[in-house]
């Protein structure tokens, strides 16, 4: 079932077209990654979807839901969330709940449940000014969910966090996505690959590629052999490229990524060639192209 539908969505700032007539659907119950390089239009798109920025042209709708104000259906966490540092986590969530007109008889129960969900129950009475970056992001996600939105939108929720903070937020999103549809933008492609069902890849203000992660893997995934040798790729490139099964050779320095048509035959022939040429190998891995490979291919076209 379609939860959100965007049609011909465009945003201009003077003569600059930030988002150029994009169309896409978000299905209920899915976790969707919005990907793209800096300047692709991701944040502008999220701001239009959240109601913070009116589109120049185009429409945003929630089919089957009341649409007097689409913000009722959306929870939003900006890339740099703002808090009152003198408040405690509990005070802040209570304040946000009142702004969202949450029933006062329900508010206390809901704030306590959210604080437990995001792992801040024991820190609920501490001032936000003493929270770590990961704790602040988790509190930000809690405030975005205070009114039980149908769609939770997060702009770069883990990009500024250390590895521990990133892991905490991702594990929390795994739990949230069981009951809430999620759309989040990210530059960390591994995170998208780890928890998302669908991807939207933007380039130059347009949707360059979209679909389920599974379908895109089936369509675009290629066998690839990665080699780290004691000589530079350029010294070995001609020898690699003479094999008929090699489609593409990429990499730099002494690391080669060799795209092949058949993985088992490719790794056997490449390893034999390394031995024949007397090239010392530091690392030899056989697998398939990742979301990052697909992303780079799309944004460079």
N, C-alpha and C positions, 0 to 999 in steps of 0.2 A: 504493500500500500504506500502511495506517495504521501510523504509528510509535508515537504516543501517543494514548490516549483518556481523557478526563476525563468522569466521569458524576456529576451532581448534587453537584458540589463546593461545599461550604459551609464558611465559617469565621466563627465568632462569637467576639467578645471581650466577655465579660459579656453585656450586652443589645444590644451593637452588632453588627450583621451586616455584616462587611467584604466577604464574597463570598457570594452568595446563589444556591446551587443551579445553578451553570453547567455546561453540557455543550459539549464541543468535541472535535474531532479535529485532529491534526497529521499530515500525510502525509509519508512519507519523502522526503528530497531537496528539501524546500521551505524557503524563507526566509520566516518569518512575523513580522509586526509586531504587537505587543500595544499598542494605543493607548487613550487615555482621559485625562480631566482628572485633576488631583490628587485623591486620595481615591476613585478609581474602583475600586480593588482590584487594580491591576496587580502591585505588589510582593508583596502577600499571595499572589496566585495563583502567582507565580514561586517564592516560598518554599515553598508547598505542593508544587508540581511537583518541586522540587529535594530534597525530603525534610527541609528545615530546619524546617518548620512542619507539624504534623499537622493534617489537615482535621477539622472538627467532624463532618461527615458527607460521604459521597461516596467515590468510588474513582478511582485513577490507575493505568493499566495500560499496558504495552507489549505489544500482541498479537504473539504469535510469538516473544517473547524470554523468557529465564529471568527470573522476577520475585521471587526471594528478597530482593533488595535493589535497588530501582529506581535507586538512586544510582550503581550501576555503569554505567548507560547514559547518565548525565547529566553534562555539564560546566557549571559555574555560575560566573558572575562577578557579584557583588553591585554595587549602585550605588556604594558606597564601598569598594573593595577594600583589604585590609590587607596590608602587606608588612613584612618585617624590613629596615629601611633599611641596616643594616650588612652585609647579604649582597650579593653580586653577583647579577646576573640568572641566571647559570649555577648558582650555589650554590642559589638559591631554587628554580629548576625541578628541580634534582636532589633537593632536600629534599622537594618536593611529590610527585615521582615515587616516592620511597621510601614516603611516606605512602599513596600510591595502590597500593602493592605492584606497581609495574612491575618486570618481571624485570631483575635487575641487569646481565645481559649485553646487554639492549636499551636500558637507560636512557640511557647516554651518547649513543648514536646518535639516540635520540628527542629528547633535549633540544637537541642541535645542530641537528636538522632543524627543530624548532619555533622556535628562536631565529632561524634563517634565514628561516622563513616570516613571522614577525612583524617582520622588519627590525631585529633586535637582535643580530645575529651579531657585529658590530664592537664592540658595547657590552656583550658578555656578561660581561666581567670587571670592569666598573665597578660601584661600589656603587649600589644602587637609590635611595638617598637623593639621588643626583645626577641621577636620571632626570627628564625633563620629564613633564607630565601625560599626553601622548600615548604616551610610552614606557611609562609605568606601566600604562596601559590595555592596551597591546599585550602586555606581560608578563602581565597578568592573564588575557588571552584564551589565551595560551600555557599557563598553569598549568591553565586549565579544560579544555584539550585533551590534557593529558599522558597520560591513560589511554585515549585514543581513544574518546570517548563517541559514542553514536549521535545524541544531541541536545545542542547547545550553547545554553545559555540565558544571556542578557545583560540585566542590568537597567540601563537608561539608559546605554549604553556611551559615548555621545558628548556627553551633555548638558552636562558640565562642561568640555569641551575648547574650545580656540580653533579658528578655522577650519582652520588647518594640521593640528592634531591630529585634528580630526574627519575631514578628508579622508584622512589616513593610516589611520585605523581603518576607514573605509568601504571604502577600496580593498582592505584586507586581508580584510574580510568578503566581498567579491566573490570572492576566491580561495577562501576557506574553504568557501563555500556550494556549490562545485562537488562537494565530497565529503562534506559534513556538513550535516545538518539544523539550522537555526538558528531560535530563537525569541528575539526581543528586544523589550523595551519601549522606547518613546521618546516624547518630546514634539515632536521635530523631524520634522514630517510629510513634509517634502521628502526627508529621508533614507530614510524608509520607502518613499516613492513611487519612489525611485531604485533601490533594491536588492531590495525584497521581492516575493514572489510572491503571498502571502496576507496578509490583515489580520483581526485580532480587535479590535473596538472595544468597550470596557467603559464602562458608565455606572451609577453607583450600585450597584456590586457585581454587576452582571449583564452578560451579553453582549448589547449592543444591536444589533450587526451583525457579520456575518462572511462571508468568502468570498474568492475569488481577486480580486486587484486588477483583472485584465482583465474579469472578469464584473461586478464592481461598477461599473467605468467604463462598461461597456456599458449597465447598468441605470439608473445614476443621473446619468451625465454630461449636462450641459446646455450649449447654446451660451450664451456670455456675452460682452458687450461692455464693456470697461473704459474709462472716460473720466476724464481729469483736466482740469478746465476752470478758467477764471479767475473763475468765480462759484461760489457754494455749491450743493450738490446740491439743497437745499430750494428755491432760486430757480428751478430747472430741472425739479424732480420732476413737476409737473403736466403739463408739456409732454411728458415722456417717457411718463407713464402713459396718455396718451390713445391711444397706438398699440396696436391689437388684438393684435399679435404679442408684446407685452411681457408676460412672466409675473410678473416680480418686479423691484423696484428696491431695491438695497441700497447701503451705503456711508456715508461721513460726510465732513464738511468739503467740499472741492471735488472729491472722488473718487466716481464713481458706478460700480456694477457692475450692469449691466442684463442680466437673464436673458431671452432671447428664444427663440421657437420655431424660427426659421430664421436661421442666422448670416449668410448672404450678404445676405438682404433686410434683416435687422435692422441690420447695420452701415451699409448704404447709407442707410436711412431716418433713422437716428440722426445720421449725419454731415450729411445734408441739413438736418435740423432745427437742428443747431448752427449751420450757415451761415445759415439763414433767420433765426434769432434773434440773429445777430451775436455769438455766444459764442466767445471765443478759446479754443483747445484747446492744452493743453500736451502731452498724451499721449492716444493713441487706439489701443486694442488689441482685437483680436477673437480669441477662442479658446473654450476649454471649461472648465467647472468642474474644480477640482483635488481631490485627496484632502483638502486642508484645508477646502474648501467642504463636502464630504460629512461630514467629521468634525464641523464646527461645526453642521451641520444635525442630525446624530444626537444630539450631546450636549445640544443646546438643546431637543429635543423633550420 
